[in-house]
Amino acid sequence: MLEKENKAPINYEDWIDSGRIIIPCMKGLPEVKKWSDPKFKISKEEWKNKYSHCEIALRLDQDIDLDIDNPLAKRFIKQYVKECGAISGRGANPWSHYWWKGKTQFTQFKLPSELKEYYKTLPHGAMICELRSGNNKYTIVPESQHSKANEIVKWEKYSGINEYTGDLRGDVGKVALSTALCLLYAPTGQRDDYCTAMAGVLIKHTNWEIAEIDEFVFNVAVQANDDEANKRMSKGTSGKKANKNLGIPKLAEIIGCSNNAVSEIFSWVGVKHIAGKEIAQESIGDIVEYGSDRYIINVNAQVDGEMVEKKITVDGPTLMNQKAFYDAIITQASVWVPKMKPSDFEIIMRKKYELRKRSADYVKEAAEDYRFLKHFKNYITQVKAYTDKKELFEYGFPYYNTQAHTLEFKLDKFEDYLEQKKANFKDRVDLVMKAQTILKAKRTNGKYKGKSCVSWKIEEKDIKQEDLIVEGEFKELTNDS
């Protein structure tokens, strides 16, 4: 039933009286030449005498027609498009044309061809909707025969063709993107990542408010019949707090298409083509610390049109060197990852490093500190620890005080042992530092029978019985004893 407040134009006289240009058509095709010429015009008399049998098409010099081809888009119209005073349609596709006064850029919101599997069975194929405007565009008006169906176009609502208040192209872009993301919606098991990635793109590449992103993602989930839509209603908020990196590549992986295809549909809401920084960033996954100076990194790349995940292992210097890092990817994973600018690489990789996680399979034995401790334990096992301080004073053997549970040793002797094991250090200062930080040893200026006995002492040290050689007990009373 027509929602009517003002007199709706329903014949050629009404349209010509409104100062508009109309075009005679048959089956949607113009019956006249040069209809797009700015000087083209048909009078009432001419129409009555020559074209009364024709469909009336309005040339869109001063009007905008939003033509909705995919019915799913109608679910989002009221959410994103402001009030419209003139809406038309037909029996098979009601409420499908929205009219405004003004001009805008002609825009087709159409799914990329590589997504054909998602739209091949739809009546209008890849087309979601289009904004028609300009003297080279026209649309069939109400009370005329539809160009492709045996139906008459009718006004659904008419209170006047008014100017749009706001960003019409941007608002229609939200309708189209929502529709596309519904059509492409992830299967069960991938929906949370899908919605997280959807929010991630909008967080990183638009100036939308977080609440607006929350609402957008939630609306898509609801209209896609996601039975856990309520769990998707704060994706903008949680994504902003967590600073998650999911975005274009993750969506492409789930949908099964290229990054460019996903980037194209997000361009409808003003997201610029994303081919470099984000794709490169997301192709490089989180950094996982496996052991001392060893890091495992997941690499996401397309192989034969499909997203695959591979792992590479690098050391710290490779992680910091962009050329060496990309060389490691191609050598170990045999995949191509888009490169980013050196300045972007520095920022992104540093952030990933700061947020690195320790592997569940972290190999403690691979840690350098662990290896140093192992060398010291082996040293004690080899040379033994004596319970008589005389051995420390005269021969430099480790001395263990069984009462105080302290171990004293000569650093020079330990250094000689490390050299034999080819584990010596380039600079003496490195050995001293590790003795202090790893062994928790302190240099002590002790004495033995009144004579100086400089050593390194470890407090509260336990020694295995088999590593002890018990001799005559030595009782250290004072530094002068």
Secondary structure, DSSP 8 states (H G I E B T S, - for coil): --EESS----SHHHHHHTT--EEEEETTEESSSSTTSTT----HHHHHHH-TTSEEEEEEEEEEEEEE-SGGGHHHHHHHS---SEEEEETTEEEEEEEEES----EEEE--GGGHHHHTTSTTTTEEEEEEEEEEEEEE-TTSB-SSSS-B-EEEEES---B--S-HHHHHHHHHHHHHHHHT---TTSHHHHHHHHHHHHHHH----HHHHHHHHHHHHHHTT-TTGGGGTTHHHHHHHHT---SHHHHHHHHTS-HHHHHHHHGGGT-----SHHHHHHHEEEEEEEETTEEEEEEEEEETTEEEEEEEEE-HHHHH-HHHHHHHHHHHT--------HHHHHHHHHHHHHT-EE-TT--GGGSHHHHHHHHHHHHHHHH-EESSHHHHHHH---EEETTTTEEEE-HHHHHHHHHHTT---SSHHHHHHHHHHTS-EEEEEEEETTEEEEEEEESS----GGGEE--S-----STT-
